[in-house]
């Protein structure tokens, strides 16, 4: 495989870190664009630390994203960009102003939009691959999470539009619509629940995701690595449900 670099936003923890680890194992150079300096403390002792390049800042800021692209290009041609960074705002539209909700939507959408815009400008001749992280919520909203669900739906639309506008330039854009994945964030949430609620959560996951469990960050990372690879050269504009079958199941009160 040719030498290449890839930018991963939110790459310090959880799914993002698993993606970084998988790409580094594939001999790529990876720029980890992180807002929290503490999230990249592990890089200094990593066996492949010479190919993991942290950049600290807000991934939605143009100058920060440009710096990440420049850092990546200084190591190897920039051939991939993973828009993984996200925030998880909750708001009810009847009690929050439309302007505030719009700002919350933009907070997530801009993380992907900025990354896509910078990647397009920095990809070398022949193009590159963009992977956007979406969610099952883009199609099936969760109560109280309107800004997040709306932003993810917009990111899926962005992914399709990029594929149409830039496919002829060798740029591929795909998105992963994730189901529930076990991360430090989800583990912290579960630790804060009473035992009865934790058992209820586990039972609900088994019903929602036919594989009977949450996904792992490593499983997500494997699919991201494939989408960035030349093996996925004909895959463009796809929204792939990576959710253990969650998007296929139909909950029915008469199913028993």
C-alpha positions as CSV (number, residue, x, y, z in Angstrom):
1,X,0.0,0.0,0.0
2,X,1.2,3.5,-0.8
3,X,2.3,5.8,2.0
4,X,-0.5,7.9,3.1
5,X,-1.7,10.1,6.0
6,X,-5.2,10.3,7.5
7,X,-6.8,12.8,9.9
8,X,-9.1,11.5,12.6
9,X,-11.1,14.1,14.6
10,X,-12.0,13.2,18.2
11,X,-9.3,10.5,17.9
12,X,-8.1,10.6,21.5
13,X,-10.8,8.4,23.1
14,X,-13.4,5.8,22.5
15,X,-14.3,5.1,18.9
16,X,-11.9,7.7,17.6
17,X,-8.9,6.2,19.4
18,X,-9.9,2.7,18.2
19,X,-9.8,4.1,14.6
20,X,-6.4,5.6,15.2
21,X,-5.0,2.4,16.6
22,X,-6.4,0.4,13.6
23,X,-5.0,2.8,11.0
24,X,-1.6,3.0,12.6
25,X,-1.5,-0.8,12.7
26,X,-2.1,-0.6,8.9
27,X,1.2,1.4,8.7
28,X,-0.6,4.8,8.1
29,X,0.4,8.1,9.6
30,X,-2.5,9.5,11.6
31,X,-3.1,13.0,12.8
32,X,-5.3,13.0,15.9
33,X,-7.3,16.2,16.0
34,X,-8.5,16.6,19.6
35,X,-10.1,19.4,21.6
36,X,-8.9,18.0,25.0
37,X,-5.1,17.8,25.5
38,X,-5.6,15.1,28.2
39,X,-7.1,12.8,25.6
40,X,-3.9,12.4,23.7
41,X,-1.6,11.7,26.7
42,X,-1.3,8.0,25.6
43,X,0.4,9.0,22.4
44,X,3.8,9.7,24.0
45,X,4.3,6.1,25.1
46,X,2.7,4.4,22.1
47,X,5.0,2.0,20.1
48,X,4.0,3.8,16.9
49,X,4.2,7.3,18.4
50,X,6.3,8.5,15.4
51,X,3.3,8.0,13.2
52,X,0.6,9.5,15.5
53,X,0.6,13.3,15.3
54,X,-1.6,15.1,17.8
55,X,-3.1,18.5,16.9
56,X,-5.0,20.2,19.7
57,X,-8.0,22.4,19.0
58,X,-11.7,22.6,17.9
59,X,-12.2,20.5,14.8
60,X,-15.0,22.9,13.6
61,X,-12.5,25.8,13.5
62,X,-11.1,26.3,10.0
63,X,-7.6,27.3,11.1
64,X,-7.3,24.2,13.3
65,X,-8.5,21.8,10.6
66,X,-6.1,23.4,8.1
67,X,-3.3,22.9,10.6
68,X,-4.2,19.3,11.0
69,X,-4.2,18.9,7.2
70,X,-0.8,20.6,6.9
71,X,0.6,18.4,9.6
72,X,-0.6,15.3,7.9
73,X,0.7,16.4,4.5
74,X,4.1,17.0,5.9
75,X,4.3,13.3,6.8
76,X,2.7,11.7,3.8
77,X,0.0,12.5,1.1
78,X,-3.3,13.2,2.8
79,X,-5.7,10.5,1.5
80,X,-8.2,10.1,4.3
81,X,-10.3,12.2,6.7
82,X,-12.5,10.7,9.5
83,X,-15.1,13.1,11.0
84,X,-15.6,11.3,14.3
85,X,-15.7,14.2,16.8
86,X,-19.2,15.0,18.2
87,X,-21.0,16.6,21.0
88,X,-24.2,15.4,22.6
89,X,-26.5,18.3,23.3
90,X,-30.1,17.7,24.6
91,X,-32.9,20.3,24.1
92,X,-36.6,20.5,23.8
93,X,-37.8,22.9,21.1
94,X,-40.8,24.1,23.1
95,X,-38.6,25.4,25.9
96,X,-35.5,26.5,23.9
97,X,-35.3,29.2,21.4
98,X,-35.1,28.3,17.8
99,X,-31.8,30.2,17.6
100,X,-30.3,28.2,20.5
101,X,-31.4,24.9,18.9
102,X,-30.0,26.0,15.6
103,X,-26.6,26.7,17.3
104,X,-26.7,23.2,18.9
105,X,-27.4,21.6,15.5
106,X,-24.5,23.6,13.9
107,X,-22.1,22.5,16.7
108,X,-22.2,18.9,15.4
109,X,-22.8,19.7,11.7
110,X,-19.9,22.1,11.6
111,X,-17.5,19.5,12.9
112,X,-18.1,17.4,9.8
113,X,-18.6,20.3,7.4
114,X,-15.3,21.9,8.2
115,X,-13.5,18.6,8.0
116,X,-15.0,17.8,4.6
117,X,-14.2,21.3,3.3
118,X,-10.5,21.1,4.4
119,X,-10.1,17.6,3.2
120,X,-11.3,18.5,-0.3
121,X,-8.7,21.3,-0.5
122,X,-5.8,19.2,0.8
123,X,-6.4,15.9,-0.9
124,X,-3.7,15.5,-3.6
125,X,-4.5,14.7,-7.3
126,X,-6.4,11.5,-7.4
127,X,-8.5,12.4,-4.4
128,X,-9.1,10.6,-1.1
129,X,-11.7,9.1,1.1
130,X,-13.9,10.8,3.7
131,X,-15.8,8.9,6.4
132,X,-18.4,10.7,8.4
133,X,-19.8,9.3,11.6
134,X,-23.6,9.3,11.7
135,X,-26.1,7.6,14.1
136,X,-29.2,5.5,14.0
137,X,-30.8,8.7,15.4
138,X,-30.6,10.3,11.9
139,X,-33.5,8.0,10.9
140,X,-35.0,7.1,14.3
141,X,-34.8,10.0,16.8
142,X,-34.6,9.6,20.5
143,X,-36.8,11.9,22.7
144,X,-35.0,15.0,23.9
145,X,-32.1,14.7,21.4
146,X,-33.5,16.8,18.6
147,X,-30.3,18.8,17.9
148,X,-28.2,15.7,17.7
149,X,-30.7,13.7,15.5
150,X,-31.1,16.7,13.2
151,X,-27.4,17.3,12.8
152,X,-26.8,13.6,12.0
153,X,-29.5,13.6,9.4
154,X,-27.8,16.7,7.8
155,X,-24.4,14.9,7.9
156,X,-25.9,12.0,6.0
157,X,-27.2,14.5,3.4
158,X,-23.8,16.1,3.3
159,X,-22.2,12.7,2.6
160,X,-24.4,12.0,-0.3
161,X,-23.9,15.5,-1.8
162,X,-20.2,15.2,-1.5
163,X,-20.2,11.9,-3.3
164,X,-22.2,13.4,-6.2
165,X,-20.2,16.6,-6.4
166,X,-16.7,15.2,-6.0
167,X,-16.8,11.6,-7.1
168,X,-15.4,12.6,-10.5
169,X,-12.4,14.1,-8.8
170,X,-11.6,10.8,-7.1
171,X,-13.1,11.8,-3.7
172,X,-15.3,9.2,-2.0
173,X,-17.6,10.0,0.9
174,X,-19.4,7.5,3.0
175,X,-21.0,7.5,6.4
176,X,-21.5,5.0,9.2
177,X,-24.9,5.1,11.0
178,X,-23.8,3.7,14.4
179,X,-26.0,1.9,16.8
180,X,-25.1,1.7,20.5
181,X,-21.4,1.2,21.0
182,X,-19.6,0.5,24.3
183,X,-17.3,3.4,25.1
184,X,-15.9,5.1,28.2
185,X,-18.9,7.5,27.9
186,X,-21.5,4.8,27.9
187,X,-19.7,2.9,30.7
188,X,-19.7,6.1,32.8
189,X,-23.4,6.5,32.2
190,X,-24.1,2.9,33.2
191,X,-22.0,3.2,36.3
192,X,-24.2,6.0,37.5
193,X,-27.4,4.0,37.2
194,X,-29.0,1.9,39.9
195,X,-28.6,-1.9,39.4
196,X,-32.3,-2.3,38.3
197,X,-31.8,0.4,35.6
198,X,-28.6,-1.2,34.4
199,X,-30.3,-4.5,34.0
200,X,-33.2,-2.8,32.2
201,X,-30.7,-1.1,29.9
202,X,-29.0,-4.4,29.0
203,X,-32.4,-6.0,28.3
204,X,-33.4,-3.1,26.0
205,X,-30.2,-3.3,24.1
206,X,-30.8,-7.0,23.5
207,X,-34.2,-6.1,22.1
208,X,-33.0,-3.2,20.0
209,X,-29.9,-4.7,18.5
210,X,-30.5,-8.3,17.3
211,X,-26.9,-9.3,17.8
212,X,-27.9,-9.0,21.5
213,X,-25.2,-6.6,22.7
214,X,-23.6,-3.2,22.1
215,X,-20.9,-2.8,19.5
216,X,-17.2,-2.3,20.2
217,X,-15.0,0.6,19.1
218,X,-12.7,-2.0,17.4
219,X,-15.6,-3.2,15.3
220,X,-16.3,0.3,14.1
221,X,-12.6,0.9,13.4
222,X,-12.4,-2.2,11.1
223,X,-15.2,-0.8,8.9
224,X,-13.6,2.7,8.9
225,X,-10.3,1.2,7.8
226,X,-12.1,-0.6,4.9
227,X,-13.9,2.5,3.8
228,X,-10.6,4.4,3.6
229,X,-8.9,1.6,1.7
230,X,-8.5,1.1,-2.0
231,X,-10.6,-2.1,-1.6
232,X,-13.7,0.2,-1.1
233,X,-12.9,2.1,-4.3
234,X,-16.4,1.7,-5.8
235,X,-18.2,2.5,-2.5
236,X,-19.4,6.1,-2.6
237,X,-22.3,8.0,-1.1
238,X,-23.3,5.1,1.1
239,X,-24.9,5.4,4.6
240,X,-24.0,2.1,6.2
241,X,-25.9,1.0,9.3
242,X,-23.3,-0.4,11.7
243,X,-25.8,-1.2,14.4
244,X,-26.0,-4.9,15.0
245,X,-29.3,-5.1,13.1
246,X,-31.0,-2.2,14.9
247,X,-32.2,-0.6,11.7
248,X,-33.7,-3.9,10.5
249,X,-35.6,-4.9,13.6
250,X,-39.3,-4.0,14.0
251,X,-40.4,-3.9,17.6
252,X,-44.0,-5.1,18.0
253,X,-46.0,-5.5,21.2
254,X,-47.5,-8.7,19.8
255,X,-44.1,-10.3,18.9
256,X,-44.3,-12.6,21.9
